[in-house]
């Protein structure tokens, strides 16, 4: 029995090799995973052209996954650095990498990334259009935008951000209501500008059926982009954001009708007390499709530390239903990240994801913490380093400040509480 997409296979009752691999990783029965994929509650981004991929699932009942953004700009055109970031992301266990390159011809880099990536690879085709066609924005046609989608799919991209929800009607709502930080989505801003300059409808919305045909052919997962995501806590949960979300919910059903896997992207910047409601709203309006969030960043006043503001929001978002966290680095809003920024961003996102998985009672999650606590009680430093979410930094810290007593650290020394109680209990056992 043949099938084009993982969703079609699931609906036909077929458990694919990709489903078996994901089920193994998630400690889940393969048929349970298949049923969730058939219902659209789980996606497995896995373009058939991406042969290096070790697939991961995203969605209901699965571990919270993280994505790492990278890519060149006109100011920093260093593809070798971006490949180094990709290798670091995979070394640290990121499940997805997005190439957000927005300058020049990026095809060679994208193919090199797909050739080495065991993680899922995502792109935003609208970014590539201007550089690829060497045209001014209003000169690009709807068919040319679709041509970039075809090219990325044929290259082996596993998921694509498609900003199909910012329609002319949504744009009119934005212009009428106004915002403090306007539109901060790069893809959303480009499409808003294109619609205003040409007078045409968003090509990805107008020709969404063709987008679906392309994605079905290669089994590309659509990530419905949030062009109207808030760029400040002031703009969160406004009419523009919610109107786009309603449109995205409609597009989810259209994708499912063609057996195309789909997830939905979300905010952005958002006050802590609004996150839970937004997660519920998205799941309701988008029929339980997996939710992919950037942050959300819970305050606007911490440039240089936005990996922390993002991790706070990401943990709360995932605890309340988000399935996929896009990492944010300390360089957010300031510069293209360096390698160390990428490391800090990944670790912060992984902490947020793991904290949420504990709250969601994902199978096996607490075992990791139990093992770490056991190693701490036993002063098994090597085991602690092996279990650490980042094995490098804790070893560096201990090496830089060695204690006089091995069963302590330089904060407490002989007054270490664990050391004291271990000794007393040991004496009682031998008394």
C-alpha angles and dihedrals in degrees: 000000000000129000137178103208139027088246093054091049091050091051090050090054094251119142104208126206088253091055091049091051093049093045089053091053092046097045088237134133108262093230092052088055091047092054092051091048091050089053092050093245092116133037131196107199104211121144109201089231092060101088098168093059123123097195128230130192124229123199149039116023095358130113114276108260130209134218128208119211120211139149142120131281133196089266097047112036101171113130092174089061091050092051088050088053090051092052091049090049091054092044089055093048104255110166097208140028125198121204104213095173109157105179136071129338106334100173096103093050093046091053092047089051093050091048093058102029118109085173121077113271122221134185141181104229095197089065090059097049100080095047094042097049096034090222137127112260099256091050093063112098129219090249091053091053088052090047090062090053089053092049094049091047092050090049090060105260109166100204135012131200106230114187095207097139099072099086127169087264092053090047090052089053090052092051092047099048100034129206139225094235099022113207114346099173107104092212092043092051092049093051093044089052092046092052092047093047097045103029089228131128120259102281093218091055096040092048099032092131089061090049087054092050091053093047093047091052093059100022094246114171113229115226104198104222123227101226090171098049112143116262093195135028087249091066098045120125094005128150094265094054093046095046090054090048090056090053091048090054089056091049091051090062092046090053093048091051087063094043091249116149114237141181130181129234123221146181144354121190117012139155113254094245092057098053101083093049091049092052091051091046093051094048090049098045094041096045098243097306114157113276123223116195134191099218105286093236106218098202135025099213103077109081108169090031102056091120084070097045087048095048091052091053094040093055092051092044094050092046087057098045113293111135105190129038124203108214121237121205130212086255094064111135090006114066146329104292123254123219093270090050088054091051092050092047094049094049092048091050092047091052090051092048094048093046090053092047089055089053091047092049093235106185114266096008098112092047090074091055091045091054092048092049090049090052090049092051089051095043088236096160097176091053090049091053091048092050096044117114084232109027093187105063100048091051090049091051095050093044091050093053111029117187127227090237119051092214093062142039131237093264096070107003111179089357091066107138094216092049092049096049093043089054094047092048091048091051091050091052092053096042 
